[in-house]
Amino acid sequence: MSIARRLVVEADGGSRGNPGPAGYGAVVIDAATGETLAEAAEYIGVATNNVAEYRGLIAGLTAARALFPDAGDALRVHVRMDSKLVVEQMSGRWKIKHPDMKPLAARAAAILPPSSVTYEWIPRAQNKHADRLANEAMDAGRDGRQWEASASTAELDAPARTPLPDRGPPGDAVAGAAKARAALAAARGGTADAGTLFEVDAGASEEPEPTDVTAVAGTTAVPAVAGTTAVPASEAASPQVGWAAAPDLGTPATFILLRHGETLLTPEKRFSGSGGTDPELSAVGRDQAARAALHFAALGTVQDIVCSPLRRCRETAAAVADRLGLDVRIEDGLRESDFGAWEGLTFGEVRERYGDDLTAWLADPETAPTGGGESFTEVADRVAAARDRLTARYAGRTVLVVTHVTPIKTLVRLALEAPAQSMFRMELSAASISTVAYYGDGNASVRLLNDTSHLR
């Protein structure tokens, strides 16, 4: 029987312009010692980031196979990349729709038997060696030459490595969580099994509470539900709160809430709901959608996209979907409120024409706008029903939800169990990002509100 050879491949690719001058880098590491065994890098001309990342993967797998050509099925390679797109597509969890990606993915898959290769997403900060190699290759191309291994200093910037564990893939979140539960139970003088978890806040998961959208979906490619036990119906019916021990709830359904980009009505702060003209994105709005698409492509965290049926949301969602190679699912429950006779008017114009009605609307969530619009209570019922459908459909997944001001504020305030009037205390800019995670016991965690850093 052949002795198993365990290797790690770290790969990266970049494009200065996307598309623009591009290059890749890859490094092969001995999993048992952390020693660098091989490096590869190349300037590949004008290409996109995604093409460069796939080329880096191909180079890394090829180098790994070349190191032990006779290992056969005994060769085990664990790939670590900061491209969630490549990791998820090669793991088979995301569809490969872009025509440039399909042949590259096929090349990568044919280098080694699929059973010999596993994939893990890592933050860019943990991929410095391959990143530096890719940048050295692009620098070489800029100077009209190719990268040379003898001149590389990439390994000098690489983080210190430790041998990887003998069992489970690197970054095995399930195994790590199980050890943490056992340690916590021992500290309390009890025992722990795979179905219990010591929570630090209501609805906490096995991962630390993230502070921004990058951390929300920055999980490894190892399915976090593997090895967990089912939550008994009696336990799931009563959400756990505070510091008490609770069932292991697995990975939440994470909704990344993206407000649509600007229309011509947005900067004038006019009421624009589902009962109005259904405006398209303005030039500014299209630019915002494009920036959001680049942001989510760089993060590589979005697995599914759903959106409101209104045009401005469909256009915003399409910009992201085209970049990520995903389909868009329309959810009617995510449409904006119907503002009745107020559609197209500014707040001041409504105050002037329908002052009493506006005052009543601001004071009572049961009151609808003039002319048969929707009350906040009606919108909340509709949005809550859509939320329940989506959390059931996308349990454990990260979903981009492209919708409007009122639905997003409603989801946030329902997660916080706040009164309807709290919606008037929330700022929500065009193309902003908010995030809510929904757990199996019914708890929700608001992780982000009105982030616009991707637009700067």
C-alpha angles and dihedrals in degrees: 000000000000119000111248115249112208116198136170122215118199113189138174140170136193143188126201097216103011094258097031141094103340142186142166139217133199135178130193116213133191104243093208098052107017089236120150109243102175142000130203132183137159141176106232103184123239113356142129127268091253094052090049091049092052090048088053091052091050091050092049095049091045091052091048092052091047091056092060107019093164097047093093114173090354091075113098119188125187113197120208120189137158090223106097088186093062094040094051095043094048090045088056096242097109127049118244105226105152111096092221092055101048098070092042092051090048091052091050093048092051097055096076133009109278090236090060096058131068128179135218133180115226131181116263090248089065093050098059097127095057092038091055091049090052091050092048088054092050091047089052091050090050088056093048098254140094127253116269122206092214092062097045121118095175095114091059089067095045117113118249111272130214127200113275121242119270093231129055127008120293110279093023098179094187095053091046092050092049091054091048092051091049092050092049092048091050090051089054091048095249139092131261132210131193091271101060132078134180105229125211094194140005110297096002118167132209090272124075113265105270121225100207142019092270091062094041095070100019093112128134123264090248106107105252092209094063113114096009124126127237117264110241113242091239091058096042090053092064114051114226116235138182123009099326124123112264140182118282098260098187123213116344127231100257118205115200100199112209118185112216121258123265125292124194088268096054102076090045089055094230123164106261114174140145092286096059138074098299094231124207125236116281122229088268091049093051090052090050091051090050091051091049089051091053090047094053092043090055092048094046092201106116114101101171138015128213127172149176116273092239117110099242091056095044090052092048092047092047091056091056095040092052090052094047098038093237134135123243120231116205117224113189092198089069095064119121121263118275106246095192115203091000094070111126094010128114121239089254092052091051090049090052097046103030105021099151093045091050092050091051092047092052092050102042128041089203091064118095126210118264116288103028105307125150125278120226088251091056092048091048091053091050095045093046090053090050090048091053092050092049097045089052093047096044102035110163094008135110110239129188107220111195110196146120142288098268098046092046094048089046093053091049096048092045089052089052092042086232125157120265091252089066088077089073088060095057125091114210118179127201112277091007123151127230127170135209126177121206121205132204094252093058097261121130132202122206105214105170139011131194099344111177100165091114090063096058 
